[in-house]
């Protein structure tokens, strides 16, 4: 119980400081963070992008650490066609599929970080706001922001501290975050 309260206190402190505009570079939680092992053996040329996205999440959150190729909580795949998407089996577990066709239209780092966000418990937010990572493709092809907002990072930290209900951590498939680019017909 004390360990859980310490993790919650650290998450709340980081959220409060972020609200005040004070940036804290990945404050160390009072106890060991949960490690999510991701596997890039099927990611092809996107393996380095997955490593960048993991680094972004590691620096933005507390209570979890994404670590490469130490297991397979999260598997990352490179596919062609069908759209990029995430399939969460439970909080911190699932598969991410990065579509090469969409990666040619949108920032591949934004796509990767966004889809990993689903595995970490975040839903889509189709408001078109580029500053929100989970707005996905609704922000347009010119949006390259691959960083979660402080609210998005705080939500993930809180999920891994156990402060949200089981429904926030349930299995789900997240598709259609990245619409195809429309071409004009002459």
C-alpha positions as CSV (number, residue, x, y, z in Angstrom):
1,X,0.0,0.0,0.0
2,X,2.8,2.4,0.9
3,X,4.5,1.7,-2.5
4,X,1.3,2.5,-4.4
5,X,0.8,5.8,-2.4
6,X,4.4,6.8,-3.1
7,X,4.0,6.3,-6.8
8,X,0.7,8.2,-6.7
9,X,2.4,11.1,-4.8
10,X,5.2,11.3,-7.4
11,X,2.6,11.3,-10.3
12,X,0.6,14.0,-8.6
13,X,3.7,16.1,-7.9
14,X,4.8,15.8,-11.6
15,X,1.2,16.8,-12.7
16,X,1.1,19.8,-10.4
17,X,4.6,21.0,-11.5
18,X,3.6,20.6,-15.2
19,X,0.4,22.6,-14.5
20,X,2.6,25.4,-13.1
21,X,4.8,25.3,-16.2
22,X,7.7,23.6,-14.4
23,X,9.2,20.8,-16.5
24,X,10.6,17.8,-14.6
25,X,12.7,15.4,-16.7
26,X,11.3,12.0,-15.8
27,X,11.4,12.2,-12.0
28,X,12.3,8.9,-10.4
29,X,9.3,7.2,-8.9
30,X,9.6,6.2,-5.2
31,X,9.6,2.6,-6.2
32,X,10.5,0.7,-9.4
33,X,8.6,1.6,-12.5
34,X,6.7,-1.0,-14.4
35,X,8.7,-2.1,-17.4
36,X,7.0,-2.6,-20.7
37,X,9.2,-4.7,-23.0
38,X,8.7,-3.9,-26.6
39,X,9.8,-6.1,-29.5
40,X,10.8,-4.6,-32.8
41,X,11.8,-7.8,-34.6
42,X,8.9,-7.3,-37.1
43,X,9.2,-3.5,-37.3
44,X,11.7,-3.5,-40.1
45,X,13.0,0.0,-40.9
46,X,10.7,1.4,-38.1
47,X,12.7,-0.2,-35.3
48,X,14.7,3.0,-34.7
49,X,11.4,5.1,-34.7
50,X,10.0,2.7,-32.1
51,X,13.1,3.4,-29.9
52,X,12.6,7.2,-30.3
53,X,8.9,6.9,-29.4
54,X,9.8,4.8,-26.3
55,X,12.3,7.5,-25.3
56,X,9.6,10.1,-25.6
57,X,7.2,8.2,-23.4
58,X,10.0,7.4,-20.9
59,X,10.8,11.1,-20.6
60,X,7.2,12.2,-20.3
61,X,5.9,9.8,-17.7
62,X,6.5,8.2,-14.4
63,X,5.5,4.7,-13.2
64,X,6.6,3.0,-16.4
65,X,9.6,2.4,-18.5
66,X,9.6,1.1,-22.1
67,X,12.5,-1.1,-22.8
68,X,13.6,-2.6,-26.2
69,X,13.7,-6.3,-26.9
70,X,13.6,-7.6,-23.3
71,X,10.3,-9.4,-23.9
72,X,7.1,-9.0,-25.8
73,X,4.5,-7.0,-23.8
74,X,4.3,-4.8,-26.9
75,X,5.1,-6.0,-30.4
76,X,5.6,-3.6,-33.2
77,X,4.9,-4.5,-36.9
78,X,5.6,-2.8,-40.2
79,X,2.8,-3.4,-42.6
80,X,1.7,-2.1,-46.0
81,X,-1.9,-1.1,-46.5
82,X,-4.8,-1.3,-44.1
83,X,-3.8,1.7,-42.0
84,X,-1.7,2.1,-38.9
85,X,-3.4,1.0,-35.7
86,X,-3.0,-0.4,-32.2
87,X,-4.5,-3.5,-30.6
88,X,-4.4,-3.3,-26.8
89,X,-4.9,-6.6,-25.0
90,X,-4.5,-5.0,-21.6
91,X,-2.8,-2.0,-20.1
92,X,0.8,-2.0,-21.4
93,X,0.2,-5.1,-23.6
94,X,-0.6,-5.4,-27.3
95,X,0.5,-4.8,-30.8
96,X,1.2,-1.7,-32.9
97,X,1.0,-1.8,-36.7
98,X,2.6,1.0,-38.7
99,X,1.4,1.2,-42.3
100,X,4.2,2.3,-44.7
101,X,1.6,4.1,-46.9
102,X,0.5,6.3,-44.1
103,X,4.0,6.7,-42.8
104,X,4.8,8.3,-46.2
105,X,2.0,10.8,-45.7
106,X,2.3,11.6,-41.9
107,X,5.1,11.9,-39.5
108,X,6.1,8.3,-38.8
109,X,7.4,9.3,-35.3
110,X,4.0,10.9,-34.5
111,X,2.2,7.8,-35.7
112,X,4.4,5.5,-33.6
113,X,4.2,7.6,-30.5
114,X,0.4,7.9,-30.9
115,X,-0.2,4.2,-31.4
116,X,2.0,3.3,-28.4
117,X,-0.2,5.8,-26.5
118,X,-3.1,3.5,-27.1
119,X,-1.2,0.6,-25.6
120,X,-0.5,2.9,-22.6
121,X,-4.2,3.5,-22.1
122,X,-5.0,6.6,-24.1
123,X,-8.0,6.9,-26.4
124,X,-8.2,8.8,-29.7
125,X,-9.1,12.5,-29.6
126,X,-10.2,13.7,-33.1
127,X,-10.2,17.4,-32.4
128,X,-7.5,18.4,-35.0
129,X,-5.2,20.0,-32.3
130,X,-1.6,19.3,-33.3
131,X,-0.4,19.9,-29.7
132,X,-2.4,16.8,-28.6
133,X,-0.6,13.6,-29.6
134,X,-3.8,11.6,-29.5
135,X,-5.5,13.8,-32.1
136,X,-3.7,11.6,-34.5
137,X,-4.2,12.3,-38.2
138,X,-7.1,14.8,-37.6
139,X,-4.3,17.4,-37.1
140,X,-3.3,17.0,-40.8
141,X,-0.3,15.8,-42.6
142,X,1.8,18.9,-41.7
143,X,1.6,18.1,-38.0
144,X,4.8,16.4,-36.8
145,X,4.4,16.8,-33.0
146,X,5.3,13.4,-31.5
147,X,5.1,14.5,-27.9
148,X,2.2,13.9,-25.5
149,X,0.8,16.9,-23.9
150,X,1.3,17.2,-20.1
151,X,-2.3,16.1,-19.6
152,X,-1.8,13.0,-21.8
153,X,1.4,12.1,-20.1
154,X,-0.2,12.6,-16.7
155,X,-3.1,10.3,-17.6
156,X,-0.6,7.6,-18.6
157,X,1.3,8.1,-15.3
158,X,-1.9,7.9,-13.3
159,X,-3.0,4.7,-15.2
160,X,0.2,3.0,-14.2
161,X,-0.1,4.2,-10.7
162,X,-3.5,2.4,-10.6
163,X,-5.6,5.5,-10.1
164,X,-8.2,4.8,-12.9
165,X,-10.8,2.1,-13.2
166,X,-10.4,-1.3,-14.9
167,X,-12.4,0.0,-17.9
168,X,-9.7,2.5,-18.6
169,X,-7.3,-0.4,-19.0
170,X,-9.4,-2.8,-21.0
171,X,-8.6,-4.4,-24.3
172,X,-9.5,-2.4,-27.4
173,X,-8.6,-1.9,-31.1
174,X,-7.8,1.6,-32.2
175,X,-8.3,2.1,-36.0
176,X,-8.9,5.1,-38.3
177,X,-6.6,7.5,-36.4
178,X,-4.8,8.3,-39.7
179,X,-7.2,9.1,-42.6
180,X,-5.9,8.8,-46.1
181,X,-4.8,11.9,-47.8
182,X,-7.5,13.1,-50.1
183,X,-6.4,13.8,-53.7
184,X,-8.2,16.3,-55.8
185,X,-10.0,15.2,-59.0
186,X,-9.7,17.4,-62.0
